[in-house]
Amino acid sequence: MSDLKKAADGKPGGSAAEKTADEPPAAPEPRQRSVRVVMLALMITMLLAMLDNLIVGTAMPTIVGDLGGLEHLSWVVTAYTLATAASTPIWGKLGDMYGRKGIFLTSIVLFLIGSVLSGMAQDMGQLIGFRAIQGLGAGGLMVGVMAIIGDLVPPRERGKYQGLMAGVMAIAMIGGPLVGGTITDHLGWRWSFYINLPLGAVALAMVTAVLHLPNKKRTKAKVDYLGAGLLTVGITAIVLVTTWGGSEYAWDSAVIMELIAIGVVSLVGFLFVETKAAEPIIPLHIFRNLNFTLMSVVGFMSGFVMFGAVLFLPLFQQSVQGASATNSGLLLLPMLLSMMVVSLIAGRVTTSSGKYKIFPIIGSILMVAGLFLLSQMDTGTTRLTSGIYMSVLGAGMGFLMQITMLVAQNSVELKDMGVASSATTLFRTLGSSFGVAIMGALFTGRVQDEMAARGGGAATSKSAQLDAASLAKLPDAVREAYQFAVSSGTHIAFLVGASVGVIALVAAVFVKEVPLRGAGPEAKAEPTAESGVEAPEPVADAKQSENV
């Protein structure tokens, strides 16, 4: 099977014998254009997946005002998150079994159906159900993008596109809240869902027209339904524990304890079933590869840190530094720009040199340093200073975000590209759930303790996160106490994040420098799908770092 599948025009070439040694060097250019066209379609889909929650989050107050059901508000987000996390590994496996393109298009269609239904919802119950449908489709979007890129572009060449992917993430995080606010104010909240349709239609049309992958030989093995069910139950329990723990229910409550027990039993059962299944949802043999396992750890930790930072940095700048909530996406600009630039540089260096081991190490060091610096912020910290601290964290994330997926995909055979992509994405998602839950619980506890110690506990009896309007109504003494409490809360949250980052650093140190599949300039004769020559299955490269 070739490392580089047919893209765009997908025209078959001649046999190896028909190719002459002195063929003009311009031949690769059509392939490069083809890949760029496919990448554009994939980036639109990636933007679709990232924008949704950010846009909908901005519209939530208006949605509740129209539909009511404030007590069920959290389920609008939770249903989507649960469905996305639970379906992620299943989409990846289905792509490996039945063909990447058809499964990817199915996930886009399901996401768009869920978007339309969500926009038509007449009450909160319907909205929650339709968001779950939307989440099921979303689970296949990111996995599909990453797995198709893994099929199309050899790891050695993939660094060229890292900056593009980081840029899409930055656009989503900055533009999401702004677009969501504008749409809600001028078109109504239902368009926060309908806006997915034009983007989705473009992505659907482009993927259908320009993406040409070889037909997948249909496997005779049945889908591992039992494994999929156990994994879904286990992931659901984990996400609910991290979502409800410390907010809806006390951490030591019966509900949380029961969910933990259900999660543990389900995941243990899942591991047992996977050892017997003909086509396991997540083949356990991929974890025998040391690099893949280490990248799973790094991905989990980077997700833990990344989403915790995205949650608490705007809160600190709004509550302590007096920034406007309207431009909350712009508050993260130093971190996101730094992440995008560094990711682009790291990708180019990886492509030209084939070396990558140093990047997870540098990234982890900068991530720990950035979080430690952010933990030192107090009520006197200026926006310039906090911006510099954020840029250090962003640089660390820039070294980590795409390199993690790159090394993970390079560590498995092509037949496992989907499950490798989905497993890496799943670990990052679970890391973000744990990060938000643990850092959020520590933050809330510290804020409430500090407010109680200063006699302002009544002001935050219901929430440790006051919006700008509520904060402005507080007496000066109480507001100052709250600002001090928030800075104290972010101190403990980021300090914990820095501690977690050390685990990522330790894992990164043990990564082995296994040659990336694919070729740089020195291997221009490597066979590709465009040349009509099937490249051999890269089993040897994948197994060089295998630590059985």
Secondary structure, 3 states (H helix, E strand, C coil): CCCCCCECCCCCCCCHHHCCCCCCCCCHHHHHHHHHHHHHHHHHHHHHHHHHHHHHHHHHHHHHHHHCCHHHHHHHHHHHHHHHHHHHHHHHHHHHHHCHHHHHHHHHHHHHHHHHHHHCCCCHHHHHHHHHHHHHHHHHHHHHHHHHHHHHCCHHHHHHHHHHHHHHHHHHHHHHHHHHHHHHHHCCCCHHHHCHHHHHHHHHHHHHHHECCCCCCCCCCCCCHHHHHHHHHHHHHHHHHHHHECCCECCCCHHHHHHHHHHHHHHHHHHHHHCCCCCCCCCHHHHHEHHHHHHHHHHHHHHHHHHHHHHHHHHHHHHCCCCCCCCHHHHHHHHHHHHHHHHHHHHHHHHHHCCCCHHHHHHHHHHHHHHHHHHCCCCCCCHHHHHHHHHHHHHHHHHHHHHHHHHHHHCCCHHHHHHHHHHHHHHHHHHHHHHHHHHHHHHHHHHHHHHHHCCCHHHHCCCCCCCHHHHHCCCHHHHHHHHHHHHHHHHHHHHHHHHHHHHHHHHHHCCCCCCCCCCCHHHCCCCCHHHCCCCCCCHHHHHCCECC
